[in-house]
C-alpha cells in the first residue's frame, strides 16, 4: 500500500507559501479608492454626476417648498 499524501509534506507546502514576507506596506483606503476609480473611469464619473444632480435637485426642491 502506498500513502498518497504523507502528513510531513503538507506542512512544508504551507510554510513555503506563507514564508514570503511582503516588502511594501498595504496601500491606504484612499489609494485603493483612487486606483479603483481610475480603473472604472466613466462609471465613477457617471455616478458622481448623478449624485451631484440629485443633490442639487433635492436642495432646489426644498428651497421651492419652503419659500
CHARMM internal coordinates of N, CA and C (Angstrom, degrees):
IC EDIT
DIST 1 N 1 CA 1.4518
DIST 1 CA 1 C 1.5310
ANGL 1 N 1 CA 1 C 110.37
DIST 1 C 2 N 1.3088
ANGL 1 CA 1 C 2 N 115.68
DIHE 1 N 1 CA 1 C 2 N 139.92
DIST 2 N 2 CA 1.4545
ANGL 1 C 2 N 2 CA 119.39
DIHE 1 CA 1 C 2 N 2 CA 178.04
DIST 2 CA 2 C 1.5168
ANGL 2 N 2 CA 2 C 108.92
DIHE 1 C 2 N 2 CA 2 C -115.30
DIST 2 C 3 N 1.2809
ANGL 2 CA 2 C 3 N 115.72
DIHE 2 N 2 CA 2 C 3 N 141.39
DIST 3 N 3 CA 1.4506
ANGL 2 C 3 N 3 CA 121.74
DIHE 2 CA 2 C 3 N 3 CA 178.22
DIST 3 CA 3 C 1.5325
ANGL 3 N 3 CA 3 C 107.37
DIHE 2 C 3 N 3 CA 3 C -95.26
DIST 3 C 4 N 1.3255
ANGL 3 CA 3 C 4 N 116.24
DIHE 3 N 3 CA 3 C 4 N 115.69
DIST 4 N 4 CA 1.4678
ANGL 3 C 4 N 4 CA 119.85
DIHE 3 CA 3 C 4 N 4 CA -174.12
DIST 4 CA 4 C 1.5278
ANGL 4 N 4 CA 4 C 112.68
DIHE 3 C 4 N 4 CA 4 C -71.30
DIST 4 C 5 N 1.3080
ANGL 4 CA 4 C 5 N 116.87
DIHE 4 N 4 CA 4 C 5 N -35.81
DIST 5 N 5 CA 1.4649
ANGL 4 C 5 N 5 CA 118.49
DIHE 4 CA 4 C 5 N 5 CA 179.34
DIST 5 CA 5 C 1.5144
ANGL 5 N 5 CA 5 C 108.83
DIHE 4 C 5 N 5 CA 5 C -128.32
DIST 5 C 6 N 1.2859
ANGL 5 CA 5 C 6 N 115.83
DIHE 5 N 5 CA 5 C 6 N 110.26
DIST 6 N 6 CA 1.4579
ANGL 5 C 6 N 6 CA 119.25
DIHE 5 CA 5 C 6 N 6 CA 179.07
DIST 6 CA 6 C 1.5236
ANGL 6 N 6 CA 6 C 109.18
DIHE 5 C 6 N 6 CA 6 C -85.84
DIST 6 C 7 N 1.3184
ANGL 6 CA 6 C 7 N 117.65
DIHE 6 N 6 CA 6 C 7 N 144.55
DIST 7 N 7 CA 1.4671
ANGL 6 C 7 N 7 CA 120.25
DIHE 6 CA 6 C 7 N 7 CA -177.28
DIST 7 CA 7 C 1.5161
ANGL 7 N 7 CA 7 C 113.69
DIHE 6 C 7 N 7 CA 7 C -64.61
DIST 7 C 8 N 1.3187
ANGL 7 CA 7 C 8 N 118.33
DIHE 7 N 7 CA 7 C 8 N -20.28
DIST 8 N 8 CA 1.4653
ANGL 7 C 8 N 8 CA 118.86
DIHE 7 CA 7 C 8 N 8 CA -179.02
DIST 8 CA 8 C 1.5198
ANGL 8 N 8 CA 8 C 112.64
DIHE 7 C 8 N 8 CA 8 C -78.91
DIST 8 C 9 N 1.3198
ANGL 8 CA 8 C 9 N 118.49
DIHE 8 N 8 CA 8 C 9 N -20.23
DIST 9 N 9 CA 1.4588
ANGL 8 C 9 N 9 CA 120.61
DIHE 8 CA 8 C 9 N 9 CA -178.19
DIST 9 CA 9 C 1.5236
ANGL 9 N 9 CA 9 C 112.30
DIHE 8 C 9 N 9 CA 9 C -83.30
DIST 9 C 10 N 1.3175
ANGL 9 CA 9 C 10 N 118.77
DIHE 9 N 9 CA 9 C 10 N -34.21
DIST 10 N 10 CA 1.4649
ANGL 9 C 10 N 10 CA 121.47
DIHE 9 CA 9 C 10 N 10 CA -175.99
DIST 10 CA 10 C 1.5252
ANGL 10 N 10 CA 10 C 113.55
DIHE 9 C 10 N 10 CA 10 C -64.24
DIST 10 C 11 N 1.3468
ANGL 10 CA 10 C 11 N 119.68
DIHE 10 N 10 CA 10 C 11 N -46.10
DIST 11 N 11 CA 1.4766
ANGL 10 C 11 N 11 CA 117.03
DIHE 10 CA 10 C 11 N 11 CA 178.42
DIST 11 CA 11 C 1.5233
ANGL 11 N 11 CA 11 C 113.15
DIHE 10 C 11 N 11 CA 11 C -63.48
DIST 11 C 12 N 1.3329
ANGL 11 CA 11 C 12 N 117.58
DIHE 11 N 11 CA 11 C 12 N -30.74
DIST 12 N 12 CA 1.4630
ANGL 11 C 12 N 12 CA 119.27
DIHE 11 CA 11 C 12 N 12 CA 178.14
DIST 12 CA 12 C 1.5215
ANGL 12 N 12 CA 12 C 110.53
DIHE 11 C 12 N 12 CA 12 C -64.99
DIST 12 C 13 N 1.3195
ANGL 12 CA 12 C 13 N 117.13
DIHE 12 N 12 CA 12 C 13 N -39.12
DIST 13 N 13 CA 1.4641
ANGL 12 C 13 N 13 CA 120.73
DIHE 12 CA 12 C 13 N 13 CA 177.64
DIST 13 CA 13 C 1.5263
ANGL 13 N 13 CA 13 C 110.30
DIHE 12 C 13 N 13 CA 13 C -60.56
DIST 13 C 14 N 1.3323
ANGL 13 CA 13 C 14 N 115.03
DIHE 13 N 13 CA 13 C 14 N -47.52
DIST 14 N 14 CA 1.4638
ANGL 13 C 14 N 14 CA 119.11
DIHE 13 CA 13 C 14 N 14 CA -178.31
DIST 14 CA 14 C 1.5271
ANGL 14 N 14 CA 14 C 110.94
DIHE 13 C 14 N 14 CA 14 C -63.09
DIST 14 C 15 N 1.3264
ANGL 14 CA 14 C 15 N 117.30
DIHE 14 N 14 CA 14 C 15 N -38.56
DIST 15 N 15 CA 1.4525
ANGL 14 C 15 N 15 CA 119.73
DIHE 14 CA 14 C 15 N 15 CA 179.83
DIST 15 CA 15 C 1.5193
ANGL 15 N 15 CA 15 C 111.28
DIHE 14 C 15 N 15 CA 15 C -66.63
DIST 15 C 16 N 1.3226
ANGL 15 CA 15 C 16 N 117.26
DIHE 15 N 15 CA 15 C 16 N -37.89
DIST 16 N 16 CA 1.4555
ANGL 15 C 16 N 16 CA 119.79
DIHE 15 CA 15 C 16 N 16 CA 180.00
DIST 16 CA 16 C 1.5202
ANGL 16 N 16 CA 16 C 111.03
DIHE 15 C 16 N 16 CA 16 C -64.98
DIST 16 C 17 N 1.3359
ANGL 16 CA 16 C 17 N 116.60
DIHE 16 N 16 CA 16 C 17 N -36.38
DIST 17 N 17 CA 1.4622
ANGL 16 C 17 N 17 CA 120.03
DIHE 16 CA 16 C 17 N 17 CA -178.45
DIST 17 CA 17 C 1.5267
ANGL 17 N 17 CA 17 C 111.41
DIHE 16 C 17 N 17 CA 17 C -73.61
DIST 17 C 18 N 1.3176
ANGL 17 CA 17 C 18 N 117.56
DIHE 17 N 17 CA 17 C 18 N -32.67
DIST 18 N 18 CA 1.4609
ANGL 17 C 18 N 18 CA 119.91
DIHE 17 CA 17 C 18 N 18 CA -172.78
DIST 18 CA 18 C 1.5236
ANGL 18 N 18 CA 18 C 113.54
DIHE 17 C 18 N 18 CA 18 C -101.46
DIST 18 C 19 N 1.3241
ANGL 18 CA 18 C 19 N 119.22
DIHE 18 N 18 CA 18 C 19 N -0.82
DIST 19 N 19 CA 1.4581
ANGL 18 C 19 N 19 CA 119.38
DIHE 18 CA 18 C 19 N 19 CA -176.67
DIST 19 CA 19 C 1.5218
ANGL 19 N 19 CA 19 C 113.24
DIHE 18 C 19 N 19 CA 19 C -85.47
DIST 19 C 20 N 1.3285
ANGL 19 CA 19 C 20 N 119.03
DIHE 19 N 19 CA 19 C 20 N -7.81
DIST 20 N 20 CA 1.4569
ANGL 19 C 20 N 20 CA 120.07
DIHE 19 CA 19 C 20 N 20 CA -179.95
DIST 20 CA 20 C 1.5241
ANGL 20 N 20 CA 20 C 109.73
DIHE 19 C 20 N 20 CA 20 C -80.14
DIST 20 C 21 N 1.3198
ANGL 20 CA 20 C 21 N 117.93
DIHE 20 N 20 CA 20 C 21 N 114.01
DIST 21 N 21 CA 1.4678
ANGL 20 C 21 N 21 CA 118.94
DIHE 20 CA 20 C 21 N 21 CA 178.93
DIST 21 CA 21 C 1.5313
ANGL 21 N 21 CA 21 C 110.27
DIHE 20 C 21 N 21 CA 21 C -76.50
DIST 21 C 22 N 1.3019
ANGL 21 CA 21 C 22 N 114.80
DIHE 21 N 21 CA 21 C 22 N 149.06
DIST 22 N 22 CA 1.4663
ANGL 21 C 22 N 22 CA 118.70
DIHE 21 CA 21 C 22 N 22 CA 176.88
DIST 22 CA 22 C 1.5214
ANGL 22 N 22 CA 22 C 108.12
DIHE 21 C 22 N 22 CA 22 C -82.40
DIST 22 C 23 N 1.3014
ANGL 22 CA 22 C 23 N 116.58
DIHE 22 N 22 CA 22 C 23 N 128.32
DIST 23 N 23 CA 1.4578
ANGL 22 C 23 N 23 CA 121.44
DIHE 22 CA 22 C 23 N 23 CA -176.25
DIST 23 CA 23 C 1.5259
ANGL 23 N 23 CA 23 C 112.17
DIHE 22 C 23 N 23 CA 23 C -77.77
DIST 23 C 24 N 1.3351
ANGL 23 CA 23 C 24 N 117.07
DIHE 23 N 23 CA 23 C 24 N -37.00
DIST 24 N 24 CA 1.4524
ANGL 23 C 24 N 24 CA 119.29
DIHE 23 CA 23 C 24 N 24 CA -175.86
DIST 24 CA 24 C 1.5330
ANGL 24 N 24 CA 24 C 109.96
DIHE 23 C 24 N 24 CA 24 C -105.00
DIST 24 C 25 N 1.3227
ANGL 24 CA 24 C 25 N 117.76
DIHE 24 N 24 CA 24 C 25 N 147.65
DIST 25 N 25 CA 1.4667
ANGL 24 C 25 N 25 CA 120.19
DIHE 24 CA 24 C 25 N 25 CA 179.92
DIST 25 CA 25 C 1.5237
ANGL 25 N 25 CA 25 C 110.64
DIHE 24 C 25 N 25 CA 25 C -69.72
DIST 25 C 26 N 1.3346
ANGL 25 CA 25 C 26 N 114.96
DIHE 25 N 25 CA 25 C 26 N 161.26
DIST 26 N 26 CA 1.4615
ANGL 25 C 26 N 26 CA 119.28
DIHE 25 CA 25 C 26 N 26 CA 178.54
DIST 26 CA 26 C 1.5320
ANGL 26 N 26 CA 26 C 109.03
DIHE 25 C 26 N 26 CA 26 C -65.05
DIST 26 C 27 N 1.3298
ANGL 26 CA 26 C 27 N 117.98
DIHE 26 N 26 CA 26 C 27 N 138.88
DIST 27 N 27 CA 1.4705
ANGL 26 C 27 N 27 CA 119.54
DIHE 26 CA 26 C 27 N 27 CA 178.05
DIST 27 CA 27 C 1.5243
ANGL 27 N 27 CA 27 C 110.69
DIHE 26 C 27 N 27 CA 27 C -69.46
DIST 27 C 28 N 1.3161
ANGL 27 CA 27 C 28 N 115.65
DIHE 27 N 27 CA 27 C 28 N 151.41
DIST 28 N 28 CA 1.4576
ANGL 27 C 28 N 28 CA 120.21
DIHE 27 CA 27 C 28 N 28 CA -178.86
DIST 28 CA 28 C 1.5263
ANGL 28 N 28 CA 28 C 109.72
DIHE 27 C 28 N 28 CA 28 C -72.46
DIST 28 C 29 N 1.3248
ANGL 28 CA 28 C 29 N 115.71
DIHE 28 N 28 CA 28 C 29 N 166.16
DIST 29 N 29 CA 1.4524
ANGL 28 C 29 N 29 CA 120.77
DIHE 28 CA 28 C 29 N 29 CA 179.68
DIST 29 CA 29 C 1.5268
ANGL 29 N 29 CA 29 C 111.39
DIHE 28 C 29 N 29 CA 29 C -62.50
DIST 29 C 30 N 1.3263
ANGL 29 CA 29 C 30 N 116.37
DIHE 29 N 29 CA 29 C 30 N -34.07
DIST 30 N 30 CA 1.4632
ANGL 29 C 30 N 30 CA 119.77
DIHE 29 CA 29 C 30 N 30 CA 179.60
DIST 30 CA 30 C 1.5316
ANGL 30 N 30 CA 30 C 109.94
DIHE 29 C 30 N 30 CA 30 C -64.92
DIST 30 C 31 N 1.3374
ANGL 30 CA 30 C 31 N 116.54
DIHE 30 N 30 CA 30 C 31 N -44.22
DIST 31 N 31 CA 1.4672
ANGL 30 C 31 N 31 CA 119.83
DIHE 30 CA 30 C 31 N 31 CA 178.99
DIST 31 CA 31 C 1.5162
ANGL 31 N 31 CA 31 C 110.89
DIHE 30 C 31 N 31 CA 31 C -63.49
DIST 31 C 32 N 1.3391
ANGL 31 CA 31 C 32 N 117.18
DIHE 31 N 31 CA 31 C 32 N -41.10
DIST 32 N 32 CA 1.4709
ANGL 31 C 32 N 32 CA 120.29
DIHE 31 CA 31 C 32 N 32 CA 178.54
DIST 32 CA 32 C 1.5224
ANGL 32 N 32 CA 32 C 111.05
DIHE 31 C 32 N 32 CA 32 C -64.39
DIST 32 C 33 N 1.3335
ANGL 32 CA 32 C 33 N 116.80
DIHE 32 N 32 CA 32 C 33 N -40.03
DIST 33 N 33 CA 1.4652
ANGL 32 C 33 N 33 CA 120.54
DIHE 32 CA 32 C 33 N 33 CA 179.55
DIST 33 CA 33 C 1.5258
ANGL 33 N 33 CA 33 C 110.51
DIHE 32 C 33 N 33 CA 33 C -66.17
DIST 33 C 34 N 1.3198
ANGL 33 CA 33 C 34 N 116.90
DIHE 33 N 33 CA 33 C 34 N -42.18
DIST 34 N 34 CA 1.4683
ANGL 33 C 34 N 34 CA 120.00
DIHE 33 CA 33 C 34 N 34 CA 179.09
DIST 34 CA 34 C 1.5257
ANGL 34 N 34 CA 34 C 110.60
DIHE 33 C 34 N 34 CA 34 C -65.01
DIST 34 C 35 N 1.3399
ANGL 34 CA 34 C 35 N 117.36
DIHE 34 N 34 CA 34 C 35 N -42.21
DIST 35 N 35 CA 1.4573
ANGL 34 C 35 N 35 CA 120.84
DIHE 34 CA 34 C 35 N 35 CA 179.12
DIST 35 CA 35 C 1.5243
ANGL 35 N 35 CA 35 C 110.39
DIHE 34 C 35 N 35 CA 35 C -63.00
DIST 35 C 36 N 1.3348
ANGL 35 CA 35 C 36 N 116.37
DIHE 35 N 35 CA 35 C 36 N -41.13
DIST 36 N 36 CA 1.4629
ANGL 35 C 36 N 36 CA 120.87
DIHE 35 CA 35 C 36 N 36 CA 178.80
DIST 36 CA 36 C 1.5227
ANGL 36 N 36 CA 36 C 110.67
DIHE 35 C 36 N 36 CA 36 C -65.05
DIST 36 C 37 N 1.3365
ANGL 36 CA 36 C 37 N 116.88
DIHE 36 N 36 CA 36 C 37 N -39.72
DIST 37 N 37 CA 1.4532
ANGL 36 C 37 N 37 CA 120.73
DIHE 36 CA 36 C 37 N 37 CA -179.46
DIST 37 CA 37 C 1.5251
ANGL 37 N 37 CA 37 C 110.61
DIHE 36 C 37 N 37 CA 37 C -66.07
DIST 37 C 38 N 1.3199
ANGL 37 CA 37 C 38 N 117.23
DIHE 37 N 37 CA 37 C 38 N -38.59
DIST 38 N 38 CA 1.4570
ANGL 37 C 38 N 38 CA 120.60
DIHE 37 CA 37 C 38 N 38 CA 178.65
DIST 38 CA 38 C 1.5318
ANGL 38 N 38 CA 38 C 110.44
DIHE 37 C 38 N 38 CA 38 C -66.80
DIST 38 C 39 N 1.3295
ANGL 38 CA 38 C 39 N 116.52
DIHE 38 N 38 CA 38 C 39 N -39.76
DIST 39 N 39 CA 1.4696
ANGL 38 C 39 N 39 CA 120.71
DIHE 38 CA 38 C 39 N 39 CA 178.85
DIST 39 CA 39 C 1.5169
ANGL 39 N 39 CA 39 C 111.32
DIHE 38 C 39 N 39 CA 39 C -62.35
DIST 39 C 40 N 1.3356
ANGL 39 CA 39 C 40 N 116.40
DIHE 39 N 39 CA 39 C 40 N -44.99
DIST 40 N 40 CA 1.4624
ANGL 39 C 40 N 40 CA 119.98
DIHE 39 CA 39 C 40 N 40 CA -174.20
DIST 40 CA 40 C 1.5188
ANGL 40 N 40 CA 40 C 112.60
DIHE 39 C 40 N 40 CA 40 C -83.65
DIST 40 C 41 N 1.2973
ANGL 40 CA 40 C 41 N 118.05
DIHE 40 N 40 CA 40 C 41 N -20.08
DIST 41 N 41 CA 1.4559
ANGL 40 C 41 N 41 CA 123.52
DIHE 40 CA 40 C 41 N 41 CA 172.77
DIST 41 CA 41 C 1.5111
ANGL 41 N 41 CA 41 C 115.54
DIHE 40 C 41 N 41 CA 41 C 52.25
DIST 41 C 42 N 1.3304
ANGL 41 CA 41 C 42 N 116.77
DIHE 41 N 41 CA 41 C 42 N -103.09
DIST 42 N 42 CA 1.4549
ANGL 41 C 42 N 42 CA 122.81
DIHE 41 CA 41 C 42 N 42 CA -173.02
DIST 42 CA 42 C 1.5082
ANGL 42 N 42 CA 42 C 113.99
DIHE 41 C 42 N 42 CA 42 C -61.48
DIST 42 C 43 N 1.3173
ANGL 42 CA 42 C 43 N 118.01
DIHE 42 N 42 CA 42 C 43 N -34.06
DIST 43 N 43 CA 1.4636
ANGL 42 C 43 N 43 CA 121.20
DIHE 42 CA 42 C 43 N 43 CA -178.65
DIST 43 CA 43 C 1.5185
ANGL 43 N 43 CA 43 C 110.38
DIHE 42 C 43 N 43 CA 43 C -62.18
DIST 43 C 44 N 1.3137
ANGL 43 CA 43 C 44 N 116.93
DIHE 43 N 43 CA 43 C 44 N -44.07
DIST 44 N 44 CA 1.4639
ANGL 43 C 44 N 44 CA 120.22
DIHE 43 CA 43 C 44 N 44 CA -179.67
DIST 44 CA 44 C 1.5255
ANGL 44 N 44 CA 44 C 110.80
DIHE 43 C 44 N 44 CA 44 C -64.59
DIST 44 C 45 N 1.3232
ANGL 44 CA 44 C 45 N 116.75
DIHE 44 N 44 CA 44 C 45 N -40.05
DIST 45 N 45 CA 1.4687
ANGL 44 C 45 N 45 CA 119.54
DIHE 44 CA 44 C 45 N 45 CA 179.19
DIST 45 CA 45 C 1.5239
ANGL 45 N 45 CA 45 C 111.24
DIHE 44 C 45 N 45 CA 45 C -66.32
DIST 45 C 46 N 1.3247
ANGL 45 CA 45 C 46 N 117.34
DIHE 45 N 45 CA 45 C 46 N -39.16
DIST 46 N 46 CA 1.4722
ANGL 45 C 46 N 46 CA 120.28
DIHE 45 CA 45 C 46 N 46 CA 177.44
DIST 46 CA 46 C 1.5234
ANGL 46 N 46 CA 46 C 110.54
DIHE 45 C 46 N 46 CA 46 C -62.69
DIST 46 C 47 N 1.3341
ANGL 46 CA 46 C 47 N 116.95
DIHE 46 N 46 CA 46 C 47 N -44.92
DIST 47 N 47 CA 1.4587
ANGL 46 C 47 N 47 CA 120.01
DIHE 46 CA 46 C 47 N 47 CA -179.85
DIST 47 CA 47 C 1.5192
ANGL 47 N 47 CA 47 C 111.04
DIHE 46 C 47 N 47 CA 47 C -64.92
DIST 47 C 48 N 1.3312
ANGL 47 CA 47 C 48 N 116.89
DIHE 47 N 47 CA 47 C 48 N -39.45
DIST 48 N 48 CA 1.4593
ANGL 47 C 48 N 48 CA 120.18
DIHE 47 CA 47 C 48 N 48 CA 177.94
DIST 48 CA 48 C 1.5273
ANGL 48 N 48 CA 48 C 110.60
DIHE 47 C 48 N 48 CA 48 C -63.37
DIST 48 C 49 N 1.3408
ANGL 48 CA 48 C 49 N 116.59
DIHE 48 N 48 CA 48 C 49 N -43.35
DIST 49 N 49 CA 1.4687
ANGL 48 C 49 N 49 CA 120.75
DIHE 48 CA 48 C 49 N 49 CA 179.89
DIST 49 CA 49 C 1.5304
ANGL 49 N 49 CA 49 C 110.88
DIHE 48 C 49 N 49 CA 49 C -64.38
DIST 49 C 50 N 1.3310
ANGL 49 CA 49 C 50 N 117.37
DIHE 49 N 49 CA 49 C 50 N -44.11
DIST 50 N 50 CA 1.4702
ANGL 49 C 50 N 50 CA 120.26
DIHE 49 CA 49 C 50 N 50 CA 179.31
DIST 50 CA 50 C 1.5274
ANGL 50 N 50 CA 50 C 111.26
DIHE 49 C 50 N 50 CA 50 C -63.78
DIST 50 C 51 N 1.3069
ANGL 50 CA 50 C 51 N 117.44
DIHE 50 N 50 CA 50 C 51 N -39.22
DIST 51 N 51 CA 1.4618
ANGL 50 C 51 N 51 CA 121.20
DIHE 50 CA 50 C 51 N 51 CA 178.32
DIST 51 CA 51 C 1.5202
ANGL 51 N 51 CA 51 C 110.65
DIHE 50 C 51 N 51 CA 51 C -64.95
DIST 51 C 52 N 1.3303
ANGL 51 CA 51 C 52 N 116.69
DIHE 51 N 51 CA 51 C 52 N -43.50
DIST 52 N 52 CA 1.4650
ANGL 51 C 52 N 52 CA 120.87
DIHE 51 CA 51 C 52 N 52 CA 179.41
DIST 52 CA 52 C 1.5191
ANGL 52 N 52 CA 52 C 111.31
DIHE 51 C 52 N 52 CA 52 C -63.81
DIST 52 C 53 N 1.3307
ANGL 52 CA 52 C 53 N 116.63
DIHE 52 N 52 CA 52 C 53 N -46.39
DIST 53 N 53 CA 1.4694
ANGL 52 C 53 N 53 CA 120.50
DIHE 52 CA 52 C 53 N 53 CA 179.35
DIST 53 CA 53 C 1.5281
ANGL 53 N 53 CA 53 C 110.78
DIHE 52 C 53 N 53 CA 53 C -62.64
DIST 53 C 54 N 1.3349
ANGL 53 CA 53 C 54 N 116.50
DIHE 53 N 53 CA 53 C 54 N -41.83
DIST 54 N 54 CA 1.4651
ANGL 53 C 54 N 54 CA 120.18
DIHE 53 CA 53 C 54 N 54 CA 178.99
DIST 54 CA 54 C 1.5115
ANGL 54 N 54 CA 54 C 112.30
DIHE 53 C 54 N 54 CA 54 C -63.75
DIST 54 C 55 N 1.3230
ANGL 54 CA 54 C 55 N 117.33
DIHE 54 N 54 CA 54 C 55 N -42.83
DIST 55 N 55 CA 1.4645
ANGL 54 C 55 N 55 CA 120.97
DIHE 54 CA 54 C 55 N 55 CA 179.85
DIST 55 CA 55 C 1.5255
ANGL 55 N 55 CA 55 C 111.29
DIHE 54 C 55 N 55 CA 55 C -65.77
DIST 55 C 56 N 1.3196
ANGL 55 CA 55 C 56 N 117.00
DIHE 55 N 55 CA 55 C 56 N -43.15
DIST 56 N 56 CA 1.4677
ANGL 55 C 56 N 56 CA 120.04
DIHE 55 CA 55 C 56 N 56 CA 177.51
DIST 56 CA 56 C 1.5295
ANGL 56 N 56 CA 56 C 110.10
DIHE 55 C 56 N 56 CA 56 C -63.82
DIST 56 C 57 N 1.3368
ANGL 56 CA 56 C 57 N 116.62
DIHE 56 N 56 CA 56 C 57 N -40.28
DIST 57 N 57 CA 1.4670
ANGL 56 C 57 N 57 CA 120.34
DIHE 56 CA 56 C 57 N 57 CA 177.86
DIST 57 CA 57 C 1.5223
ANGL 57 N 57 CA 57 C 112.15
DIHE 56 C 57 N 57 CA 57 C -61.25
DIST 57 C 58 N 1.3063
ANGL 57 CA 57 C 58 N 116.86
DIHE 57 N 57 CA 57 C 58 N -42.68
DIST 58 N 58 CA 1.4686
ANGL 57 C 58 N 58 CA 120.57
DIHE 57 CA 57 C 58 N 58 CA 178.61
DIST 58 CA 58 C 1.5236
ANGL 58 N 58 CA 58 C 110.48
DIHE 57 C 58 N 58 CA 58 C -64.59
DIST 58 C 59 N 1.3256
ANGL 58 CA 58 C 59 N 116.76
DIHE 58 N 58 CA 58 C 59 N -44.20
DIST 59 N 59 CA 1.4752
ANGL 58 C 59 N 59 CA 119.35
DIHE 58 CA 58 C 59 N 59 CA -179.07
DIST 59 CA 59 C 1.5274
ANGL 59 N 59 CA 59 C 110.96
DIHE 58 C 59 N 59 CA 59 C -65.40
DIST 59 C 60 N 1.3270
ANGL 59 CA 59 C 60 N 118.04
DIHE 59 N 59 CA 59 C 60 N -41.62
DIST 60 N 60 CA 1.4761
ANGL 59 C 60 N 60 CA 120.79
DIHE 59 CA 59 C 60 N 60 CA 177.92
DIST 60 CA 60 C 1.5170
ANGL 60 N 60 CA 60 C 109.82
DIHE 59 C 60 N 60 CA 60 C -65.50
DIST 60 C 61 N 1.3282
ANGL 60 CA 60 C 61 N 117.17
DIHE 60 N 60 CA 60 C 61 N -41.94
DIST 61 N 61 CA 1.4687
ANGL 60 C 61 N 61 CA 120.22
DIHE 60 CA 60 C 61 N 61 CA 178.20
DIST 61 CA 61 C 1.5209
ANGL 61 N 61 CA 61 C 112.29
DIHE 60 C 61 N 61 CA 61 C -61.87
DIST 61 C 62 N 1.3145
ANGL 61 CA 61 C 62 N 117.66
DIHE 61 N 61 CA 61 C 62 N -43.49
DIST 62 N 62 CA 1.4647
ANGL 61 C 62 N 62 CA 120.83
DIHE 61 CA 61 C 62 N 62 CA 177.38
DIST 62 CA 62 C 1.5188
ANGL 62 N 62 CA 62 C 111.11
DIHE 61 C 62 N 62 CA 62 C -65.27
DIST 62 C 63 N 1.3278
ANGL 62 CA 62 C 63 N 117.18
DIHE 62 N 62 CA 62 C 63 N -40.06
DIST 63 N 63 CA 1.4708
ANGL 62 C 63 N 63 CA 120.25
DIHE 62 CA 62 C 63 N 63 CA 178.55
DIST 63 CA 63 C 1.5365
ANGL 63 N 63 CA 63 C 109.93
DIHE 62 C 63 N 63 CA 63 C -63.21
DIST 63 C 64 N 1.3198
ANGL 63 CA 63 C 64 N 116.97
DIHE 63 N 63 CA 63 C 64 N -38.58
DIST 64 N 64 CA 1.4711
ANGL 63 C 64 N 64 CA 120.80
DIHE 63 CA 63 C 64 N 64 CA -179.31
DIST 64 CA 64 C 1.5329
ANGL 64 N 64 CA 64 C 110.08
DIHE 63 C 64 N 64 CA 64 C -68.49
DIST 64 C 65 N 1.3334
ANGL 64 CA 64 C 65 N 116.33
DIHE 64 N 64 CA 64 C 65 N -41.52
DIST 65 N 65 CA 1.4664
ANGL 64 C 65 N 65 CA 119.71
DIHE 64 CA 64 C 65 N 65 CA -178.18
DIST 65 CA 65 C 1.5254
ANGL 65 N 65 CA 65 C 112.89
DIHE 64 C 65 N 65 CA 65 C -71.09
DIST 65 C 66 N 1.2966
ANGL 65 CA 65 C 66 N 118.59
DIHE 65 N 65 CA 65 C 66 N -28.01
DIST 66 N 66 CA 1.4687
ANGL 65 C 66 N 66 CA 121.81
DIHE 65 CA 65 C 66 N 66 CA -174.30
DIST 66 CA 66 C 1.5318
ANGL 66 N 66 CA 66 C 112.57
DIHE 65 C 66 N 66 CA 66 C -101.82
DIST 66 C 67 N 1.3146
ANGL 66 CA 66 C 67 N 118.31
DIHE 66 N 66 CA 66 C 67 N 12.33
DIST 67 N 67 CA 1.4793
ANGL 66 C 67 N 67 CA 118.22
DIHE 66 CA 66 C 67 N 67 CA -178.21
DIST 67 CA 67 C 1.4942
ANGL 67 N 67 CA 67 C 111.79
DIHE 66 C 67 N 67 CA 67 C -76.13
END
COOR INIT
IC SEED 1 N 1 CA 1 C
IC BUILD
